[in-house]
Amino acid sequence: MEGSEAASLLGERGPGGQSPFKTYRRRWLLLAAVCLLNCSNAMLWLTFAPVADKTAAYFHISLEMVNWLSIVYLLISIPFGLVATWVLDSMGLRCAVILSAWLNMVGSIIRMFSVLKFFSLGPQSYWYLFIGQCLCALAQPLIIFSPTKLAALWFPDHQRATANMIASMSNPLGVLIANVLSPALVPEGKHIPLMLGVYVVPAVMACTLATVGIHEKVPPTPPSASATNSTSQPFLTGLKMLLKNKPYIILAVCFGGGIGMFTCFSALLEQILCEKGYSNEFAGLNGALFTVCGLLGAFLLGLYVDRTRNFIESTKICFCLSALASIVFAVASQFRHQAVTLAITSSLFGFFGFAIYPIAMELAVECSYPVGEGTSTGLIFVASQIEGVILMILLQALTVRVADDPYSTCALDQDGARDWTTPVLVLAGLCSAMACSYVIFFNTNYKRLLAETNSGDLVKAEDTATADVPEA
């Protein structure tokens, strides 16, 4: 398990001409555990979004209550996100991943209580779903923040962006699976119990793999110079440094807003399309294309950035193209019989939008080094959740109820459908504004890469990164 492989030599050679850095094959096991857990958590988050209408009818609740099963992820992760950053940077990757795995599994099991007669609360069974979602929501920031820490601690510099991409993109893979699987499992409301049972399986598998397979907080020998300095700043000190870092603040606001918009798009897609006569299956297909193309975009961009280090240029171009795709989708979604156009624009929106995610997380570490990876990525995630909650509430408030629409495919027994024309246009406008702000105002030095190239004097690199001035 501990066989070493060739790694990049970033500093002076040790005794006998050997590299002071090592990589271990078991890093791929850790990556697999994080990927499975990340995927499972995303599946649990968006279980109900693709079948929101049928869920509302089955539990005899309103559509707003179904939406809260998604919104609670955003709300809980705002305060707990700061706790998660502390856990990750202070207690370590192993503790964070195992705690996340258990919260995720227990939450998925509690959701099952809502459909088991032995635990039945009658009309109040919905609260089992809500409590289960709350536990899964507690797990989310712990696992979402882990990819950059995992990549920094276990992977050499030439594999970091790729490893971060694989671990990060397992989350949208879970979104993809939920978008495809939920409509397939629930052709009618009576199949809701089957859907809940199916989603328990990957949660149990992820918990088992994480608990049994992860034994170490850090590798015995670091894979790179920066890995020896991965959590060089105390949590509160790092937090203060980030709040004074102008490039980081711009990245957090713009990129956090982008994540919030993608969250809203994934959670509300079925409701947006059903009012115009599109089926749940077509909404699921759009969500699948959105995510599959996003995974492809992230994979290609991750490989490109690992070789070229063009973090800033790549993210700016992709942000602009994703904003353009959002505008086309906003216009096309207002008309019926535009299936091909919607499918293409959803694909492009995902391809360029998702591609930014792992690279922007690496960029957050680059512009904030030597702050710990958990803190630098965690604060962006907290910002994205705050912006996501605001957007979800705002977009729903801007909808207009439509009663007895003959074209609507929304299977709602009490509320009727909603017209999403204004909210979707607002979403596209905000995405464009964020892209423009990022292109115009964001610029930074790659501080971690600079420290690695000068690994013979890491202390000097830290001082430079902290003070942003050359040492006398």
Secondary structure as GFF3:
##gff-version 3
##sequence-region A 1 472
A	DSSP	beta_strand	4	5	.	.	.	ID=ss1
A	DSSP	three_ten_helix	15	17	.	.	.	ID=ss2
A	DSSP	beta_strand	23	24	.	.	.	ID=ss3
A	DSSP	alpha_helix	27	45	.	.	.	ID=ss4
A	DSSP	three_ten_helix	49	51	.	.	.	ID=ss5
A	DSSP	alpha_helix	52	59	.	.	.	ID=ss6
A	DSSP	alpha_helix	63	86	.	.	.	ID=ss7
A	DSSP	pi_helix	87	91	.	.	.	ID=ss8
A	DSSP	alpha_helix	93	112	.	.	.	ID=ss9
A	DSSP	three_ten_helix	113	115	.	.	.	ID=ss10
A	DSSP	three_ten_helix	117	119	.	.	.	ID=ss11
A	DSSP	three_ten_helix	122	125	.	.	.	ID=ss12
A	DSSP	alpha_helix	126	144	.	.	.	ID=ss13
A	DSSP	alpha_helix	146	154	.	.	.	ID=ss14
A	DSSP	three_ten_helix	157	159	.	.	.	ID=ss15
A	DSSP	alpha_helix	160	185	.	.	.	ID=ss16
A	DSSP	three_ten_helix	189	191	.	.	.	ID=ss17
A	DSSP	alpha_helix	192	213	.	.	.	ID=ss18
A	DSSP	three_ten_helix	226	229	.	.	.	ID=ss19
A	DSSP	alpha_helix	235	243	.	.	.	ID=ss20
A	DSSP	alpha_helix	246	274	.	.	.	ID=ss21
A	DSSP	alpha_helix	280	308	.	.	.	ID=ss22
A	DSSP	alpha_helix	311	332	.	.	.	ID=ss23
A	DSSP	alpha_helix	339	368	.	.	.	ID=ss24
A	DSSP	alpha_helix	373	397	.	.	.	ID=ss25
A	DSSP	beta_strand	400	402	.	.	.	ID=ss26
A	DSSP	beta_strand	417	419	.	.	.	ID=ss27
A	DSSP	alpha_helix	421	441	.	.	.	ID=ss28
A	DSSP	alpha_helix	447	453	.	.	.	ID=ss29
A	DSSP	three_ten_helix	455	457	.	.	.	ID=ss30
A	DSSP	alpha_helix	458	467	.	.	.	ID=ss31
###
